[in-house]
Structures are given as structure tokens and as C-alpha cells.
Amino acid sequence: MSITQTVQTIHVAAATTTSDGSALGAVTDWAVNLMETIGAPGAGLAVALENLFPPLPSEVILPLAGFTASRGNFSLFEAILWTTIGSVVGAYALYALGAWLGRDRMRRLVSKVPLIDLEDVDKVEAWFNRHGYSAVFFGRMIPLFRSLVSIPAGIERMPVGKFLLLTAAGSLIWNSIFVLAGFYLGENWHIVEQYASTFQRIVIVGIILFLLYFVVSKVRKYRAKKRIQ
């Protein structure tokens, strides 16, 4: 049975347990076609695009690359190498976007956003200047932040060499875990996505709670100023 046929069988099984087959749908078919057409570089291309379009889940693409490697389409080493290259390429594209945007332009744009003061931007900049290297390295292992952290790195003009090195190191760890899981789980590679989805939901809930706290605190601060005036 080909990889495409195997994945389609998994889709049917997933659809019997979830209303939409989870993430095992069009994204999986697309990634499989890439890998079957151009091999391991296809996995790298899929991961690079995942950096630019976060809705494309690396938690599906990476274990699928491992599963494809287990079927002999390419080696495990190639799967890890190319997915890591893809991560670095995608991250650098966002870094370049941040560098193009620049600090002054970013501040002008942010100053027009309701409830956000430039002093908030100053605090974020100060934090990133203190912890930017750690943020880039560990951010590669956190859903959503994995892509977004490259933009402030570009805005703050983090040295390109250090950015690429930290991105490659963090991506290598993250990618290896998921590729190896897919490789050894074989046709059960989709189990990884189920656990990863839970982790991503926790991160999303955390972000929502932080945003609610931020908005509420800003509204209270604004009302307090109005009363004083």
C-alpha cells in the first residue's frame, strides 16, 4: 500500500472519532504529495511554509515526514535535516520581514492600536533585549510563538548569525522529537498530533487569558485617568 493510500485509510479512521478528521485532511494530503513528489526536500518546504502560515501544523507535517522515512522514501537523517533547513528558511523570512519593518515603523503602527501605549512597547523591547536569545531558542518549541518570535528578532536586528544558529538548534530539537515519533510509530504517527493539539490548546488558552488580563487592566487604567481629569 502506498503512503497516500495509507494516509487516506487513517483519514477514514480519524473521521469516525472526530467531526472533521482533526488536522488529518487536506494538509496531510498536500504534505504527502510534496514528499512523494520531491522527497525529503518536500518535507523541508512544507515546514518552511508552516513558519509563514502558522495554521499549517508542524505537529502533523513532522511526524508524517518520520512516517514517510520509515517507509523508505528517504532516510531518517534526511527527514530531520530537511525539516530543520525548512524551519530555518521560514524563520529567516520572518526575520527579514521584521528587519524591513524596523523599529521606527513598528512603533508608528503600534501607536495607532487602541489600548496599547508606546511605554508597553518599550517594556517589550527591554525584555527582548535581555532575553532575546533564550526567546528565539526556546520559542522554536512553542506553538504559535515558533513563528512569531522571528519578527521581533528582526525588528531588534539581532545578529543574523546568532539568530540562525539559535533557530537551527531549537528547531533541530523540536523537529527531531516529532520526526522520530513518526518514524517509530509508523502508521500510528497521527497519535502524535492528538497530544500536540492538546499542548497547542493550552498555549492558546494561556494567550487568551493574558490578552483578557491586558485589556481589562488597560481599561481600568484609562477609566482611572478619566476620573482624575
GIFEN-V171444 format. One record per pair of residues at least 24 apart in sequence whose ideal C-beta (glycine too) atoms are under 6 Angstrom apart, sorted by the first residue. I is the first residue (numbers start at 0). J is the second residue. D is the distance in Angstrom with one decimal. If there is no record, write none. Layout:
I_J_D / I_J_D
This chain:
2_31_5.8 / 2_67_5.8 / 2_70_5.8 / 3_31_5.5 / 6_31_5.4 / 9_189_5.5 / 22_56_5.1 / 22_59_4.8 / 22_192_5.8 / 23_189_5.7 / 26_59_5.9 / 30_60_5.1 / 30_63_5.6 / 34_67_5.0 / 38_73_5.0 / 39_73_4.1 / 39_77_3.8 / 39_78_5.8 / 39_81_4.3 / 40_81_5.5 / 42_78_6.0 / 42_81_5.3 / 42_82_5.2 / 43_81_3.5 / 43_82_5.7 / 43_84_5.0 / 43_85_3.4 / 46_82_4.8 / 46_85_3.5 / 46_86_5.4 / 47_85_4.0 / 47_88_4.6 / 47_89_4.0 / 50_89_2.6 / 50_90_5.6 / 50_146_5.0 / 51_89_5.6 / 53_146_5.0 / 58_192_5.2 / 58_195_3.5 / 59_192_5.1 / 61_174_5.7 / 61_177_3.5 / 61_178_5.3 / 62_177_5.1 / 62_180_5.4 / 62_181_3.0 / 62_188_4.3 / 62_191_4.2 / 64_178_5.5 / 65_178_4.0 / 65_181_2.7 / 65_182_3.7 / 66_181_4.4 / 66_188_4.0 / 68_182_5.5 / 69_182_4.8 / 69_185_5.5 / 75_182_5.6 / 78_178_5.0 / 79_175_5.4 / 79_178_5.3 / 82_174_4.6 / 83_170_5.1 / 83_171_5.0 / 83_174_5.3 / 86_170_3.6 / 87_166_5.4 / 87_167_5.2 / 90_149_4.5 / 90_166_4.7 / 93_149_3.7 / 93_150_5.4 / 94_149_4.7 / 94_152_5.5 / 94_153_4.0 / 94_162_5.9 / 97_150_4.0 / 97_153_2.4 / 97_154_4.3 / 98_153_4.0 / 100_154_6.0 / 102_154_5.7 / 105_154_5.5 / 114_217_4.3 / 127_151_5.4 / 127_155_5.8 / 131_157_5.7 / 135_165_4.5 / 136_165_4.5 / 136_169_4.5 / 139_169_3.0 / 139_170_5.0 / 139_173_5.6 / 140_169_6.0 / 140_173_4.7 / 142_199_4.2 / 142_202_5.1
